[in-house]
């Protein structure tokens, strides 16, 4: 018996040669009239002017793809997931066609609340900065998108909000949530591939999407995604792809230098910004607004190094990881952002004494893994011959190593960054680590 889910017009349109939009690389995305109604709204079109990776293009110049493109990719993957899972008896009993429609809409709109440079700003966890999932509510609950959801889809906007930002209350909601945000969700499957493609690196593309989708099933409890044994290798490769993309792209030292500069500038400015208005803008207007408010002060110097005519990134003068100088790493990783600013200021004061010249506080930045950690990769594997479920970590040495151990501690470094004018002087100091330890102690006591 097949599910009524397969009768959804968007799923049927997967096989159509009409009403398509093409995204890289040679991927056709089906657009039904009611999907077009959503993506043609001003709120959704805004995503076409917000880059997916923000400052990554400072290192990988072709990485200018947008959240609009990514959203189209996630929407298409949701259709592929549903088309396969609709033939799974347990899934079709747990998820109705109406709930499947809700998933399609949520996948399409999942990034609606993102603003330019959203993740670096959110990672600072400043009280005045909203969570982007909650920020999306203002776009979802009223206006063109809300009207389209009610009129064209028969969906209450509040139900989309609930799926995207609230804790699921029952098994069906947990299944849908795991498709949107879980170990092998539609979001990760698209961004790993798409980010890798546009950055010009192979790491995020080296896993078998089709094999993984064709292995999807439900876990033993029937409340989340799992995979069958035939998808195990593809899942292992996805874990490794994610690990390498964080190591070589998202947390590349020069990308993190630009990120640290943007965060420090935003920290200077956020009290003088209308954040609700700012976060509704697309990328270039946000940059223009930040530069205007920054003027010629320290924040202006930081921002001109990122967005001015000449790129001027801060230089890495020290680096620490869990397996190299663990005590310093543990002292700084996961600290609140204002604390890291205070520690950087204390280090700048120490350096001023040893270099016999004034080092301004903003000329020393400490970049450390944020408080929020990455989601661990936990998923069940079904072995049909034994009719038994096992965790992927139990049967995979790759996942045991890369996913069960804390992901962040192995791909995210603590770095001390310095203004280019003083970077070589800082590197020449034999006791730089000692000065940093002193600054940490001073900050702890502050």
Buried (B, 14 or more C-beta within 10 A) or exposed (E): EEBEBBEBBBBBBBEEEEBEBEBEEEBBBBBBEBBEBBBEBEBBEBBEBBBBBBBBBBBBEEBEBBBBBBBBBBBBBBBBBBBBBBEBEEBBEBBBBBBBBBBBBBBBBBBBBBBBBBBBBBBBBBEEBBEBBEBBBBBBBEBBBBEBBEEBBEBBBBBBBBBBBEEBEEBBBBBBBBBBBBBBBBBBBBBBBBBBBBBEBEBBBBBBBEBBBBBBBBBEEBBBBBBBBBBBBBBBBBBBBBBBBBBBBBBBBBBBBBBBBBBBBBBBBBEEBEBEEBBBBBBEEBBEBBBEBBEEEBBBBBBBBBBEEEEBBBBBBBBBBBEEBEEBBEBBBBBEBEBBBBBBBBBBBBBBEBBEEEBEBBBBBBBBBBEEBBBEBBBBBBEEEEEEBBBBBEBBEBBBBBBBEBBBBBBBBBBBBBBEEBBEBBEEBEEBBEBBBBBBEBBEEE
